[in-house]
Amino acid sequence: MSHRATPRCYLMCRPTYFDVTDSETPWMDPDEPVNTAEAVSQWERLRDRLRGLGHTVEELPARPGLPDMVFSANGATVIDGRVLGARFSYRSRAPETAAHRAWFLSHGVAFHEPEHTNEGEGDYAVTASHLLAGYGFRTPLAAHAEAQEFFGRPVLSLELVDPRYYHLDTALTVLDRAADEIAYHPDAFAPASRAKLRRIFPDALHASASDAAALGLNAVSDGLHVLLPHTAHGLFPALRDRGYQPIGVNVSELTKGGGGVKCCVLELRGLDLHKNTG
């Protein structure tokens, strides 16, 4: 199949204050040292790679005392220029919502405060046909109805059952939004959700246990180029076989905080920031 890259606009946050201070996920070990300087270097290489592919990358200013702000994808979901803010599960991350709100409002973009807990693109993914929505660890089912009403898109609710894949974006990635093509790790989902995915995405790419454990599905695709952790070895030939161009990225330091490539990148779908700021 022939795939085509389309220019995207992303929001990223420099890991100036990045650290691992607790164990909110199975990936996090507060006793393992964090090299913040190396985390910044890895983040800069990811940002520069996205820009080099022709995409726009806006920067959300980091705030002291918020070590997880680098994972900007958790702070909101943006579809068709509409912004649904996050309501975090952990109190320690709650102030990140205010930082996101301030950034969007400063760019003339309305910011909708959610009633229910959701962690942005951590648990929401967009295809041409559906808003895929994860639940089971962070985002509850009630949030899915709220998102469906706000965005006016049908939600496909998917239950996550493996604590290592606590967010949808650790277990599933959208490869080609226009073509409704995804990749996912079947064992991360409850049987009923696996059945949904098989029925709606019969040609999806299935990631192996080892590639999922390398956070290979925490990836960013522009429809052709797929940026993913360089350690997800099995996904590279599988993606090439389907006509994609995989690009390996080293985010090992950031992974200590439980996030990969996608966690660092919030897509601003449908926003014209130049127009909004006049």
Secondary structure as GFF3:
##gff-version 3
##sequence-region A 1 278
A	DSSP	beta_strand	9	12	.	.	.	ID=ss1
A	DSSP	alpha_helix	36	52	.	.	.	ID=ss2
A	DSSP	beta_strand	56	59	.	.	.	ID=ss3
A	DSSP	three_ten_helix	72	75	.	.	.	ID=ss4
A	DSSP	beta_strand	76	79	.	.	.	ID=ss5
A	DSSP	beta_strand	82	85	.	.	.	ID=ss6
A	DSSP	three_ten_helix	91	93	.	.	.	ID=ss7
A	DSSP	alpha_helix	95	106	.	.	.	ID=ss8
A	DSSP	three_ten_helix	120	122	.	.	.	ID=ss9
A	DSSP	beta_strand	124	126	.	.	.	ID=ss10
A	DSSP	beta_strand	131	135	.	.	.	ID=ss11
A	DSSP	alpha_helix	141	151	.	.	.	ID=ss12
A	DSSP	beta_strand	155	159	.	.	.	ID=ss13
A	DSSP	three_ten_helix	163	165	.	.	.	ID=ss14
A	DSSP	three_ten_helix	168	170	.	.	.	ID=ss15
A	DSSP	beta_strand	172	176	.	.	.	ID=ss16
A	DSSP	beta_strand	181	184	.	.	.	ID=ss17
A	DSSP	three_ten_helix	186	188	.	.	.	ID=ss18
A	DSSP	alpha_helix	191	200	.	.	.	ID=ss19
A	DSSP	beta_strand	205	206	.	.	.	ID=ss20
A	DSSP	alpha_helix	209	213	.	.	.	ID=ss21
A	DSSP	beta_strand	220	221	.	.	.	ID=ss22
A	DSSP	beta_strand	225	229	.	.	.	ID=ss23
A	DSSP	alpha_helix	235	241	.	.	.	ID=ss24
A	DSSP	beta_strand	245	249	.	.	.	ID=ss25
A	DSSP	alpha_helix	252	255	.	.	.	ID=ss26
A	DSSP	three_ten_helix	262	264	.	.	.	ID=ss27
A	DSSP	beta_strand	266	267	.	.	.	ID=ss28
A	DSSP	alpha_helix	273	277	.	.	.	ID=ss29
###
